[in-house]
């Protein structure tokens, strides 16, 4: 009797209801994907730091919005300083040069269809059985650093998404797994990449299984692997670069007044139409460059030159514009004018479209955060001026929530957006207004998405429609 009970106990311990060898394999492989992705992102981050130091800091002139606070753009003082700054003239052609070298690297060593960042990762999931070639890892990293560090208006999240997807795909190939398993590990790699680079483990985990669809559907098969891989990747990255949030806020805005939902409703509408402009201009730019009857490398050069021309007048648009995000979250009264916020929004959206839409290597996620932050700050500044003191409007809070709403609206990731802005800023007190704005903007922008490869729901995916 005792022997029989012991055998049953051992079987339950090893298997149990719902536990299986396959579950154990995915657990172990998710850990390995997280570890591999974490190490790759660490190397990628070192490349970013090196490239930014030797290309961006020494050759480009970055001017934060707060340095031209209340003076309108193209004022005599602004123009005087701009026209006499030699580095601005150097920076005119630098984005084109960096984008061209990055393009040639991808053209030579990696398939172009696997070089478009997040879109390529989503395409690989739905239509390539989760396969991403290993060559993407070194080539995409180098090309993206060259493009963004030289002044291209783009972000590193698109490349790191593809790097994570490649790590998951490579791991599946090493173990000879099925296409289904490769897709699951690819999702885990996507999550691990975002979790590490943005120091946002929970948001990164959600991103991996939410980014695949433009509706509220998620890839539930990848939920647990995404959580495991994100935890491991974030831990490895944090061991090298610390555990602090990538942005800080001078004060911690809180939600302690029910009246605040009214101006946040207006914010949701503003970021919705702002994201529509961002998506529309980006798609129109892609179509315009696609119709050009010129070699592909000339399109990248033209896009880089257009970015350089915009950056000559608005240096804030160069690179990831993280300094602008930091300025919106650390806003001091009167430091940034509403006109400066709006000017930056349009300049950044247009410059990003030229950089990435022409074929340059970079992501559109970080620019979306910057655009949402400046739109949110503009709404907060206006609301603070016209609303009674009872509403207790904090412009920095509007900037943070604006980032979340913009991501939810144009990237179609409402849950990840809510969590991400809390993790990257270290402020969790604004989750409720972020939920409110993300839910409304996601609903209002139904049918609009920044990623062409996203399908609407699980039934629309070839993976689930066999």
N, C-alpha and C positions, 0 to 999 in steps of 0.2 A: 504493500500500500504506500509506504513512504517512498519507495523507489519510483512508483508510478507518479506520485505527486511531484517528485523531484524532476522527472523527465518533462512533465507538463510545465513546471515552473521555468526550466531552462529554455524550452521552446518558446514560451511566452516572452521571456526576457530577450531572446534573440530575434524573434519575429513579432509577436503581438498582433493585435488588431490594427491593421493599417501600416505596420512596419514591414519592410521587405528588403531583399538584397538590392533591388533597383533603387529604393529610397536611400539606402546606405551609400550606394555608388554616387548618386547625385550629391549627397552631402559631402563626401570626400572630394569629389571633383569640383564642387562649388568652392570648397576651401582652397584647392589648388588654383582655380581660376582667379579667385580673389588675391592670392599671393602673387601670382604671375602678373596680374594687372597692376597691383600695387607697386611692384618693382618697376614695371614699365612706366607708370605714371611718375614715379620718383625720378627716373632718368629723363623723362619728358620735361618735368619741372626744372631740372637742372639746365636743360637745353634752353628753356624759356628764359630763365634768369640770365644765362650767359648771353643769349641773343639780344635780350632787351638792354643789357648793359653796354655791349659793344656796338650795337646798331642804333637802337632807339635813343639811349641817353646821350651818346656822343654826337650824333648826326642830326637828330630832330629836335625841334623846339616845342615842348609841350607846355601849354598855358592853361591852367585850370580855370574853370568858370569863375571861381571866387576872386581871381586876380583882375577881372574886369567887371566888378559887381553891378553897379547901377549905371555905368556908362553904356549907351547903346552901341551895338556893333557898327563899325565903320564911322565912329566918331573921329575927330581930328587926332585925339590922343591915341586911340586904338590903331588907326591907320599909320600914324607916325612911327610907332614902335614896330608895327608889322613890316613896313617897307624897308626898314633899316636893319632887320635881323637877317644876316647872311644864311643862317642855318635853315631858315624857311625856304630859301631858294634851293638849297641842297635837298631838302625833303620833298621838293616837287616831283622829282623823278625816282626817289627811293622806293616808294610802294610798287612802282612798275617793275623795277629791277628785282626786288625780292620776290614778287609774284611770278615773274618770268622764270627765275631760277627754280622756284618751287614747282612750277608747272612742268618744266623740262625734266625734273627729277621723276615726277609722277608719270609723265609720258614715257620715259625711258624704262623705268623699273617696275611700275605697277599699272594695272588696268585702270583706265579713266573712270569706268563705271563703278569702281570700288574706291574712289577718291573724293567723294562728295560729303564726307563726314556722316552726320546723323542720317541723312537721306539714304546714303549707301548702306548703312547698317540696317535700316528698316527694310530697304529693298532686298537685302540678302536674307532677311528673316522670312519675308513673304514669298519670294520668288527664286531664291538661290539655295534653298535647303539649309540656310544658316551658314553658308560657306563664305569666308572672307580670306583672301590669300595672305599668307604670312608676311610677304614683302611689304604689305601695307604698314606694318609696325615701324620699321626704321624710316621708310620713305615718307610716309604721311607725317611723322613727327618732324623730320627735318624740313619738309616743304612748308608746313604750317608755321614753324618758328621763323623761317625766312620771310614768309608773307606778312605775318602779324607784327613781328619785331621791327620790320623795315617800315612800318607805318600803315600797312593795310588795315582797313576798318573791318575787323572780324574778331572772333573769339577762339578760344582753345577747347571749348566743350565739344564742338563738332568733331574735331580730330580725336579727342580723348574718348568720345563715344565709339568711334570707329576702331580705335586702338583696343578698347575693352572688348568689342565684338570680335576682333581678330584673335585676341587672347583666348576667348571662349571657343572660337572655331578651331584654333590650333590645338587646344587641349582635347577637344572631341576627336580630332583626327589622330592625335597621338594614341588615344585609347581605342581607336577603331569603333566609335559609337555610331548609332543610327542618326538619320537626319533629324528625327524628333529630339534626340538628346543633344545634338549639336545646336539646335535652335534654343533649347533651354539654357545651355551653358553660354550661348551668345548673349542672351538676356542678362545672365548673371555678370558677364564681362562688361556690358554696357553700364549696369548699375555700379559695378566696382570702379569703373573709370570716373564717373560723375561723383561718386561718394568721396573719392580720394582728392581729386583736383579742387572741388568746392568745399572740402571738409564738411560735407553734409551727408552722413551715412544713411539716415532715414530717408531723406529726399532722394538720394541716389538710388536706394533700393526701390522706391516707388517708381522712379523715372524709368527704370529698366523694363517694367511690365506695363507701364501706362503709355509710353511714347509710341507704341506700335499702331494705335488706332486714334482716329480723330473724334470718335464719340466717347462715351464714358465707359466703353468696354475695356477690359484689361486682359492680359495673358496670364490667367491664374496659375497655369502650370509652372510658371517661372517665379512665383512669389517667394517661396522659401529659399530656392537657390540664390535669388537676388539679395535677400536679407543676409544670408551667410557670406556671400562673396563681398558684399559692401562692408560688412563688419571687418573682415580680414584686410581688405584693401585700405580702408580708412586707418586701421591700426598701423599698418606698415608705413603709410604716408605720414601719419602724425608722428611716428617715431623719428622721422628725418626732419620734418618741418614744423613741429609743434602742434598744439591742440587748440589754439585760439581760433576764433571765427575769423574769416578772411576780411570782414569789415567790422567796424565798431561804430557805436553811436554815443555821442557825448552825454546824452541823457537817454533814459529808457522810457520812450513814449508808452503810455498805457491806454487801455480802453476802459474808462470808468464813467462814461456818460452816454446814456441811450440816445441822446439827441444827435450824436456823431454819425449815426447810420445814414442820416439824410444827405450830408455832403459826400459820404462814401458812395452813396448811390449815384451821385453825379460823377464821381471819379470812375465808377464802373463803366458808365456810358462813354466817358472821354477816352479811357484806355481801349475800349472796344473799337471805336472809330480810328484811334491812333494805330492800333494793330492792323486794321483793314488797310490803312494807307501803307504801312510797312509791307504787308503781304502783296498788295497790288503793285507797288512800285518795284518790289523785288522780282515779281513774276514778269512784269512788263520789261524790266531790264534783261532778264534771262531770254525772253523772246526776241528782243531787239538784237542782242549779241548772237543769238542762234540764227537769225536771218542774214547776218553779215557774211558775204561771200569772200571771206579772207581766211588765211591760216589760223588755226586755233591759238597759236602763241601770240599773234597780233591782237587778238581779242583781250587776252590777259593784260598785255601791255597797255592797251587803250583804257581798260578798266582801272589799272594802277595809276595811269596819268590823270584820269578823272578824279580818283581819290586824292592824289597829290594836290590837284588844283583846289579841291574843296578844303583840304587840310591847310593849305596856305592861308586861307582866311579864318578857318576854324580848327586850329591845331588840336582841340580837344577830341576830335573824331579819330585821331590816329590810334591804331592798336585796339586794345580791349576797352579803353576808356574807363578803366577801373577807378582812376582818380576822380572821375566825374561821379561815379556811384558813391564813392566815399564822401564827396562834397555834399551830395543830396542827403545822406544819412547823418552828416555832422553839420547840418545847416545852422548858421547863426543869423538872427534877424537882420535883414538888409544885405546879406552877403551875396546873394544871387538874385538877379532880377527875373521876373516872369518872362520878359522878352528873351533873355539869355537861355532860359530853359527851352522855350519853344524853338529858338533858332538852332540850338544843339539837337533837339529831337529830329527836325527835318534834315539837318546836315548829316547826322549819324545814320539815319535810315537810308538816305540817298547814297552816301559813301559806302555803306555796307553792301548795298545792291550792286554798285559798280565793282567792288572788290570781289565778292563771292559770285555774283551773277555772271561775271565775265569769265569765270573759270578759276579764280584764285582759290588757294587752299586755306580754309578757315571756317569757323562756325558762325551761326546767326543767333545763337542763344545768348551769349554775353552782350552783344549789341542790343538785344531785346530787353535785357535787364536794365541797361543804361537808358534806353528810350523810355521804358516804363517808369523808371525812377524820376527822370526829369519832367515827364508829364504829370506824375503824381505830385511832385514838388510844386509845379505851376498851379495845379488845382488847389493844393494846400495853401499857397500864398494868397491866391484870390479869395478862397473861402475865409481865411483869417481876416481879410480886409472888409468883407461884406457881411459876415455873419456876426451875431451878437457874441459876447464873451461866454455866454452860457454853453455854447457849443465846444468851447475849449479846443479849438483847432490847433493841431501841432503839425506844421508842414513836413517835418522829417518823417512823421508817422505816415503821412499821405504818400511820401516818396517810397517808403518801404512797401506799403500795401499796393501802390501803383505798379511796382515791379512784379508782384505776385499776379495781379490782374492781367498785366500784359502777357506774361508767360502763359497763363491759363487760356487766354483768348487766342493768341496766334500760334502757340506751340501745342495746344490742346492737352495740357497736363495739369488740370486743376488741383488735384490732390498733392502732387509733387511740388507745385508752385507754392501752395500754402506753407508746406513744411520747409521748403528750401529757403525762403526769405527769412524765416525764423532762425534757421541754422547758420546761414552765412552772416547774419547780423548779430547773432547772440541774443536776440530779443524775441521772447515767446508771448509777450503780453498782447500782441496785436493779432493773434490767431483768429479771433472772432470777426473783426472787420475784414481780414484777409479772406476768410471763408465767404463772407457776404459778397465782396467784390469779385472774387474768383468765380463763384457760382453764377453771378449775374452776367459777367463778361463772357464766360464760357458758353452760356446759354444764348446770349445775344449774337455771338459770332459763330453760331452753328453753320457748318458748310464752308467755313474759311479755315485754311491751315497753311502754315509756312512750309510744310514738308510734302512734296509731291508723292512720295512713296507710302505715306500713311493711307490705310484703307479705313473705311468708315466704321466697320464693326467686325466681329469674329466671322460672321457669315460671309462677309465680303472678301475674306482672305483666302487665297488658294490653299493655304495650309489646312484650313478647316472646311474647305468646300470641295473635297476630293470625292 
